[in-house]
């Protein structure tokens, strides 16, 4: 096998215990305690850019652990979907080789140092180190190790911090150096809200109250709530179950159908990248990039004058929605020329567990969009039609498959492995939360296949819907937006482009929308929680998007706040408006703005 790089995390003893959410007097107390805990760590050796992990695209990383397997896997998945092996599994060495791991992190403590012997005995790599004893690394052995991190105490907090050190979410302060928790060159940290002087227990009690009220009312069977402040995840909770039968609890790394949150998570980052690279311009006609909309001889089109900006701001007079299913049915039955129960090059678009649609049907979709009538007036009217087109448009623009582009340019370097189309191909089905029982078209439970019917006829890969994600992985992309296109030391999109896309595009026309992004209602801060969108506490500079399945993301650059809510409110049926009637998402969001009002250093505008 390819030589593995071995990084060893040494964790000894049981000295210090601390749990996130412990009541502290203020942020200074928490920071002092965190500083003292980090003093228990030291890098004994670091080689090149191998550690902390800088580039998540080069090596295939694996972890070997002995104890607390589920804890390690859960916390690691916050940063990357890595392979985690149990040292008690006698075949773990064979699995490491079979998985072609190139960077292996071995976690040892004073009771399991023999695991290193297992690795050496199997001749996995020449860089493997064998210990002299459980208290120190002999100098001769240390020379053979690529990287070594030492910690004098084995606690849940320290194991968590070790992962954050490895993934460059935090760094060890030098002697006399202040603890820096807001370094934008680092990845998202996971710390208690106490680091900002917030009352973790009080916040959780408030959020719990809203969520359990909604679950008990059957607004949704379960949900995920994540909030990051100044680059620190201060709230990351799972509630309820996948479905109302209460068999599977919602877990931190479960993935949800994002619905229309796909719009700002799939095509939009690539469109912004294309604008950076001068491959697209917002004020050019849309047909420059999608020639099918150009009016030509024997090629009717009423969309020639629309600009990219018009379309992204939902002000292009496009009809809101087209129902494509009548094109597929005759007398209530599927047209045979379009469907097959077996996947093939011809029938490649999966729409349910046992049915595949002809790839040629995409042409019918594009034709229906081109021939669709226009609204009478150029004003704000939400439409998803253009988003059906973006995957093919961007593939042609870059001469590369759309999904491959997204993965290579954004998701993989971000460490957002679960942010994906067609999750059944990449993620265990037990992690995928069911979306709905479809009584209308597919006549089955929808799990791991896109819920949106328009995206379904595109094989689940569309710009209007189709992406699935965990809350943690979605947070990385949203944090990149918040940090003006930068995350983990990588500039993905220019600051100028982020600014252009997230501003209100047509304020004079009473259109609140950004370019692709949604924005607060005009005068939102004067409205009640019942009438506002989103919460009344958000700043005018904030932006985000909602999803039909019960998803919501919002980024507020003035407060440096990212809010993510994932649910399957359409389970078992979409005919359930309770999440809206109970104002669940804005009520939870407002809790954090109310908490920030009491923080020293935050003005009423939210600016620190």
C-alpha positions in Angstrom: 0.0 0.0 0.0 0.9 3.7 -0.3 3.1 4.7 2.6 1.0 6.0 5.5 1.9 9.1 7.5 1.6 8.3 11.2 0.6 11.0 13.6 0.4 10.0 17.2 -1.7 11.6 19.8 -0.6 10.6 23.3 -3.2 11.0 26.0 -2.2 10.1 29.6 -3.7 10.0 33.0 -7.0 11.4 34.4 -6.4 14.8 36.1 -8.8 17.4 34.8 -12.5 17.2 34.1 -14.7 19.9 32.5 -18.0 19.7 30.7 -19.3 22.2 28.1 -22.1 24.1 29.6 -20.7 24.3 33.1 -22.0 27.5 34.7 -19.2 30.1 34.9 -19.3 33.7 36.1 -18.1 35.3 32.9 -16.0 34.7 29.8 -12.8 35.5 31.5 -13.2 32.5 33.9 -13.9 30.2 31.0 -11.0 31.5 28.9 -8.6 31.0 31.9 -9.8 27.5 32.4 -9.5 26.7 28.7 -6.0 28.3 28.7 -5.0 26.1 31.6 -6.3 23.0 29.8 -4.4 23.8 26.6 -1.2 24.0 28.7 -1.5 20.3 29.2 -0.8 19.8 25.5 2.5 20.1 23.6 3.6 19.3 20.1 6.6 17.0 20.4 7.2 16.9 16.7 5.6 18.4 13.6 6.7 17.6 10.0 5.9 20.1 7.2 2.2 20.7 6.7 1.2 17.2 7.9 0.1 18.4 11.3 -2.0 20.3 12.1 -3.9 19.2 9.0 -3.8 22.1 6.5 -5.0 20.6 3.2 -7.9 18.1 3.5 -7.6 17.2 -0.2 -4.3 15.4 -0.4 -4.2 12.5 2.1 -6.8 9.9 3.0 -6.9 10.1 6.7 -7.8 7.4 9.3 -7.9 7.3 13.1 -7.2 4.3 15.3 -8.7 4.5 18.7 -9.2 2.1 21.6 -11.8 3.6 23.9 -14.7 6.0 23.4 -15.1 5.0 19.8 -18.5 6.7 19.3 -17.3 9.9 20.9 -14.2 10.0 18.6 -16.2 9.3 15.5 -18.9 11.9 16.3 -16.4 14.6 17.1 -14.2 13.8 14.1 -17.1 14.0 11.7 -17.5 17.6 12.7 -14.3 18.2 10.7 -14.1 15.4 8.2 -15.8 12.1 7.4 -12.7 10.0 8.1 -12.3 6.3 8.7 -12.2 5.4 12.4 -10.8 2.0 13.4 -11.0 0.2 16.7 -7.7 -1.0 18.0 -9.6 -3.9 19.5 -10.5 -5.1 16.0 -7.9 -7.7 15.2 -8.3 -6.9 11.5 -8.0 -3.1 11.7 -4.6 -3.2 10.1 -6.0 -5.0 7.1 -8.8 -2.5 6.9 -6.4 0.4 6.9 -4.6 -1.1 4.0 -7.8 -2.0 2.1 -9.0 1.6 2.6 -5.8 3.0 1.1 -5.2 5.2 4.1 -2.3 7.6 3.6 -2.3 9.5 6.8 -3.0 7.4 10.0 -3.6 9.1 13.4 -3.1 6.6 16.2 -4.6 7.6 19.5 -2.9 6.0 22.5 -3.1 6.2 26.3 -1.3 4.5 29.1 -3.4 1.4 28.7 -3.3 0.7 25.0 0.3 1.5 23.9 0.5 -2.0 22.5 -1.6 -1.0 19.5 1.5 0.6 18.1 3.2 -2.8 18.1 0.3 -4.2 16.0 0.9 -1.5 13.4 4.7 -2.1 13.4 4.3 -5.9 13.2 2.1 -5.5 10.1 4.7 -3.4 8.4 2.1 -0.7 7.5 4.7 2.0 7.1 8.3 2.8 7.8 7.3 5.9 9.7 5.5 4.0 12.4 6.9 4.5 15.9 7.0 2.0 18.7 7.1 3.4 22.2 9.9 2.8 24.8 7.3 3.1 27.6 4.0 4.8 28.3 5.5 8.0 29.8 7.8 9.3 27.1 9.0 8.8 23.5 12.6 7.7 23.3 14.6 10.2 21.2 15.6 7.5 18.8 11.9 6.5 18.3 10.7 10.1 18.0 13.0 10.5 15.0 10.8 8.0 13.2 7.6 9.7 13.9 6.2 12.4 11.6 4.1 14.1 14.2 3.4 13.7 17.9 1.0 15.6 20.1 1.3 15.1 23.9 -1.3 15.7 26.5 -1.0 15.0 30.2 -4.7 14.3 30.9 -7.3 12.1 29.3 -10.7 13.7 29.6 -13.6 14.1 27.2 -12.8 17.8 26.9 -9.1 17.1 26.2 -10.0 14.4 23.6 -12.3 17.0 21.9 -9.5 19.7 22.0 -7.0 17.2 20.6 -9.2 16.8 17.5 -9.5 20.6 17.2 -5.7 21.0 17.5 -5.2 18.3 14.8 -7.7 20.0 12.4 -6.4 23.5 13.0 -9.5 24.8 14.7 -7.5 26.0 17.7 -3.8 26.4 18.3 -1.6 26.2 21.4 -0.8 29.6 22.9 2.8 30.4 23.4 4.0 31.2 26.9 2.6 34.6 27.9 0.5 34.8 24.7 -3.2 35.5 25.0 -5.7 32.8 23.9 -7.0 33.7 20.4 -10.3 32.1 19.7 -11.3 34.3 16.7 -8.6 33.4 14.2 -10.3 33.4 10.9 -7.5 31.3 9.4 -8.6 28.4 11.5 -11.6 26.1 11.1 -14.7 26.3 13.2 -14.1 25.7 16.9 -16.4 23.9 19.2 -16.4 25.5 22.7 -18.9 26.5 25.3 -20.9 29.7 24.9 -19.3 30.7 28.2 -16.2 31.7 26.2 -18.3 34.8 25.2 -19.9 35.3 28.6 -23.1 33.7 27.5 -25.1 31.4 29.9 -24.9 28.0 28.1 -27.5 26.4 30.3 -30.0 29.2 30.1 -29.7 29.3 26.3 -30.2 25.6 26.0 -33.2 25.7 28.3 -34.8 28.4 26.1 -34.1 26.5 22.8 -35.2 23.2 24.4 -38.5 24.8 25.3 -39.3 25.9 21.7 -38.1 22.7 20.1 -40.0 20.3 22.4 -43.1 22.4 22.1 -42.9 21.9 18.4 -42.1 18.2 18.6 -45.0 17.6 21.0 -47.3 19.4 18.6 -45.9 17.3 15.7 -44.5 20.2 13.8 -41.7 17.8 13.0 -40.4 14.5 14.5 -36.8 15.8 15.2 -34.3 18.5 14.3 -30.8 19.8 14.5 -29.9 23.3 15.7 -26.4 24.7 15.3 -25.2 28.2 16.0 -21.7 29.6 15.5 -20.5 32.9 16.9 -17.3 34.6 15.8 -16.1 31.3 14.4 -17.0 29.2 17.5 -19.8 26.7 17.5 -21.5 27.6 20.7 -24.7 25.5 20.3 -24.9 22.1 18.5 -27.9 20.0 19.6 -29.9 17.2 18.3 -33.6 16.7 19.2 -36.2 14.1 18.7 -36.3 11.2 16.2 -36.1 10.5 12.5 -39.8 9.7 12.4 -42.7 9.5 14.8 -42.2 5.8 15.5 -39.3 6.9 17.7 -36.9 4.1 16.6 -33.9 6.2 15.6 -32.8 9.3 17.6 -31.5 12.3 15.7 -27.7 12.3 16.0 -25.1 15.0 15.3 -23.9 13.6 12.0 -27.3 12.8 10.5 -28.1 14.4 7.2 -31.2 16.1 6.0 -32.7 17.0 2.6 -31.9 20.7 2.3 -34.6 21.5 -0.2 -34.1 25.1 -1.4 -31.1 25.7 0.8 -29.5 23.9 -2.1 -29.8 27.1 -4.1 -27.1 28.9 -2.0 -25.1 25.7 -1.2 -24.8 24.2 -4.7 -25.0 26.4 -7.8 -24.4 29.7 -6.1 -20.8 29.2 -4.8 -19.9 28.1 -8.3 -21.6 31.1 -9.9 -19.7 33.4 -7.5 -16.5 31.6 -8.4 -17.3 32.0 -12.1 -17.8 35.7 -11.6 -14.4 35.9 -9.8 -12.8 34.3 -12.8 -14.7 36.5 -15.2 -16.5 33.5 -16.7 -19.8 35.1 -15.8 -21.0 38.6 -15.2 -24.2 39.5 -13.2 -25.3 42.2 -15.7 -24.8 40.1 -18.9 -27.9 38.5 -20.5 -28.5 35.0 -19.1 -28.5 33.5 -22.6 -24.8 34.3 -22.9 -24.3 31.4 -20.7 -27.3 29.4 -21.6 -27.8 29.8 -25.4 -31.1 27.9 -25.3 -32.7 31.2 -24.1 -31.4 33.1 -27.1 -34.1 34.1 -29.6 -33.2 32.7 -33.1 -34.8 31.8 -36.3 -37.1 28.8 -35.7 -36.1 28.9 -32.0 -38.7 30.8 -30.0 -37.6 32.4 -26.7 -39.1 35.2 -24.6 -36.2 35.2 -22.2 -33.4 36.9 -24.3 -33.4 40.2 -22.3 -33.1 38.7 -18.8 -29.8 39.3 -17.0 -28.1 37.0 -14.6 -28.8 39.5 -11.9 -32.5 39.7 -12.7 -32.8 35.9 -12.6 -30.8 35.5 -9.3 -32.8 38.2 -7.6 -36.1 36.6 -8.7 -37.1 39.7 -10.8 -36.9 38.3 -14.3 -40.7 37.7 -14.7 -40.1 33.9 -14.7 -43.1 31.8 -13.7 -42.6 30.4 -10.2 -43.0 26.7 -11.0 -43.6 24.1 -13.7 -45.2 20.7 -13.1 -43.2 18.3 -15.3 -45.1 15.2 -14.3 -47.9 15.5 -16.9 -45.2 15.1 -19.5 -44.3 11.7 -18.0 -47.8 10.3 -17.6 -50.6 9.1 -19.9 -53.9 8.2 -18.4 -52.3 8.2 -15.0 -49.7 5.6 -16.0 -46.0 6.1 -16.7 -45.0 6.5 -20.3 -42.9 3.4 -21.1 -40.4 5.3 -23.3 -39.3 7.3 -20.3 -38.9 4.7 -17.6 -37.1 1.5 -16.7 -36.6 -0.5 -13.5 -32.9 -1.0 -14.3 -30.3 1.7 -14.4 -28.4 2.1 -17.7 -26.7 4.8 -19.7 -30.1 5.6 -21.3 -32.1 5.4 -18.1 -29.7 7.0 -15.6 -31.9 9.4 -13.6 -33.0 7.7 -10.4 -36.3 9.0 -9.1 -37.2 6.3 -6.6 -35.8 3.1 -5.2 -36.6 1.0 -8.2 -37.3 3.4 -11.1 -35.1 5.2 -13.5 -35.9 8.0 -15.9 -34.5 8.5 -19.4 -31.7 11.0 -19.4 -33.2 12.5 -22.5 -36.1 13.9 -20.4 -33.8 16.7 -19.3 -34.3 18.2 -22.8 -38.0 18.2 -22.3 -37.5 20.1 -19.0 -35.3 22.7 -20.6 -37.8 23.1 -23.5 -40.7 23.6 -21.1 -38.7 26.2 -19.2 -37.8 28.1 -22.4 -41.4 28.1 -23.7 -42.9 29.0 -20.3 -44.8 32.3 -20.3 -43.6 35.4 -18.4 -45.3 37.4 -15.7 -46.6 40.8 -16.7 -44.4 42.9 -14.4 -40.7 42.8 -13.6 -41.0 42.6 -9.8 -40.0 40.2 -7.1 -41.6 36.8 -7.7 -39.8 33.7 -6.4 -39.0 31.2 -9.1 -36.9 28.1 -9.2 -36.9 27.6 -12.9 -33.3 28.9 -13.6 -32.0 26.7 -10.8 -33.0 23.6 -12.8 -30.5 24.8 -15.5 -27.5 25.7 -13.5 -25.9 22.2 -13.1 -25.6 21.8 -16.9 -24.8 25.5 -17.4 -21.9 25.4 -15.0 -20.7 22.0 -16.3 -20.5 23.5 -19.8 -18.9 26.7 -18.6 -16.1 24.8 -16.7 -16.1 21.7 -19.1 -16.3 19.6 -15.9 -19.1 17.7 -14.2 -21.1 19.9 -11.9 -20.9 17.5 -8.9 -17.2 17.0 -9.4 -16.7 20.8 -9.5 -18.6 21.3 -6.3 -16.7 18.5 -4.5 -13.2 19.5 -5.6 -13.6 23.3 -5.4 -15.6 23.6 -2.2 -16.9 20.5 -0.3 -13.7 18.5 -0.1 -11.3 21.3 1.0 -13.9 22.5 3.4 -14.1 19.0 5.0 -17.9 19.0 4.2 -18.1 15.3 3.1 -21.8 14.9 3.9 -22.8 17.9 1.8 -23.7 16.0 -1.3 -26.2 15.1 -3.9 -27.4 11.4 -4.1 -26.4 10.6 -0.5 -27.3 6.9 -0.7 -24.2 6.5 -2.9 -21.9 7.9 -0.2 -23.5 7.8 3.2 -25.0 5.0 5.4 -28.7 5.0 5.0 -29.1 5.0 8.8 -27.7 8.5 8.9 -30.2 9.9 6.3 -33.3 11.3 7.9 -36.5 10.3 5.9 -38.2 13.3 4.3 -41.8 12.4 3.4 -44.1 9.5 2.5 -44.8 10.6 -1.1 -48.5 9.8 -1.8 -48.5 11.9 -5.0 -45.9 10.5 -7.4 -43.5 7.9 -6.1 -45.9 6.2 -3.6 -43.2 5.4 -1.1 -41.2 6.7 1.8 -38.6 9.2 0.5 -35.2 8.7 2.2 -32.0 9.6 0.6 -33.7 10.6 -2.7 -34.6 14.2 -3.3 -38.0 15.2 -2.0 -38.6 18.0 -4.6 -40.4 16.6 -7.6 -38.8 19.0 -10.1 -35.3 18.0 -8.9 -36.4 14.3 -8.9 -36.9 14.4 -12.7 -33.4 15.7 -13.0 -32.1 12.6 -11.3 -31.8 14.4 -7.9 -29.1 16.7 -9.2 -30.5 20.2 -9.6 -29.8 23.7 -8.5 -33.2 24.2 -6.9 -33.0 21.2 -4.6 -31.2 17.9 -4.2 -28.4 18.5 -1.7 -28.3 16.7 1.6 -26.0 17.7 4.5 -25.3 17.4 8.2 -25.6 20.7 10.2 -21.8 20.6 10.9 -20.9 20.4 7.2 -23.4 23.0 6.1 -22.0 25.3 8.8 -18.5 25.2 7.1 -19.9 26.6 3.9 -22.0 29.3 5.7 -19.0 30.2 7.8 -17.0 30.7 4.6 -19.6 33.1 3.4 -19.5 34.9 6.7 -15.8 35.3 6.6 -16.0 37.0 3.2 -15.1 33.9 1.2 -12.4 32.5 3.4 -12.3 29.4 5.6 -9.4 27.5 7.2 -6.8 29.8 5.6 -8.2 29.3 2.0 -9.8 32.1 0.0 -12.6 30.4 -2.0 -14.5 33.4 -3.2 -13.3 37.1 -3.3 -14.5 39.5 -0.6 -15.8 41.8 -3.3 -18.0 39.1 -4.9 -19.4 38.0 -1.5 -20.3 41.6 -0.9 -22.0 42.0 -4.3 -24.1 38.9 -4.0 -25.2 39.4 -0.5 -26.5 43.0 -0.9 -30.1 43.9 -1.8 -30.1 44.0 -5.6 -33.2 46.0 -6.4 -34.2 48.0 -3.3 -36.0 50.7 -5.4 -38.3 48.0 -6.7 -39.3 46.8 -3.2 -37.3 43.6 -3.8 -35.5 42.5 -0.7 -33.5 39.7 -2.4 -29.8 39.4 -2.9 -28.2 37.6 -5.8 -29.3 34.1 -4.9 -29.5 34.9 -1.2 -32.6 35.8 0.7 -32.6 39.0 2.8 -34.6 40.3 5.8 -38.0 41.9 5.1 -37.7 45.7 4.8 -38.3 47.1 8.2 -37.8 43.7 9.7 -36.4 45.1 13.0 -39.7 46.9 13.6 -41.9 43.8 13.3 -43.0 41.3 15.9 -41.7 37.8 15.9 -45.0 36.7 14.3 -44.6 39.0 11.4 -40.8 39.2 10.9 -38.6 37.3 8.5 -36.4 36.0 9.8 -36.1 36.9 13.5 -36.5 40.6 14.2 -33.0 40.8 15.8 -31.0 40.1 12.6 -29.1 42.9 11.0 -29.9 44.4 7.6 -26.6 43.0 6.3 -27.7 39.4 7.1 -28.7 36.9 4.5 -29.6 33.2 4.1 -32.3 30.9 2.7 -35.1 28.6 3.8 -36.1 25.2 2.6 -39.5 23.6 2.1 -38.6 20.4 4.0 -38.1 22.5 7.2 -34.5 23.7 6.7 -33.1 27.2 7.3 -29.7 28.9 7.3 -28.9 32.5 8.1 -25.6 34.4 8.2 -25.2 37.7 10.0 -21.9 39.5 9.3 -22.6 42.3 11.8 -23.1 39.8 14.7 -20.7 37.3 13.2 -23.4 34.7 13.7 -24.3 31.6 11.7 -27.7 29.9 12.5 -28.6 26.5 11.0 -31.9 24.6 11.6 -32.5 21.3 9.9 -35.7 19.3 10.2 -38.0 17.0 8.2 -41.2 19.0 8.9 -42.8 17.4 5.8 -42.8 13.9 7.4 -45.0 12.1 7.0 -46.8 14.6 4.9 -46.1 18.1 3.4 -49.5 19.2 4.5 -48.2 20.3 7.8 -47.9 24.1 8.3 -47.1 24.0 12.1 -43.5 25.0 11.8 -44.7 28.3 10.2 -47.7 28.8 12.5 -45.5 28.3 15.6 -42.7 30.5 14.2 -40.3 27.8 15.4 -37.2 28.8 13.4 -37.3 32.6 14.0 -38.1 32.1 17.7 -35.0 29.9 18.2 -32.9 32.4 16.2 -34.1 35.3 18.3 -33.0 33.6 21.5 -29.3 34.1 20.5 -29.8 37.7 19.6 -31.5 38.4 22.9 -28.6 36.7 24.7 -26.1 38.8 22.8 -27.7 42.0 24.0 -26.3 41.4 27.4 -22.7 40.9 26.2 -20.2 43.6 26.9 -18.7 44.8 23.6 -21.8 44.3 21.5 -23.6 47.5 20.5 -27.3 47.5 19.6 -26.2 47.3 15.9 -24.5 44.0 16.7 -21.1 45.3 15.8 -18.4 44.3 18.4 
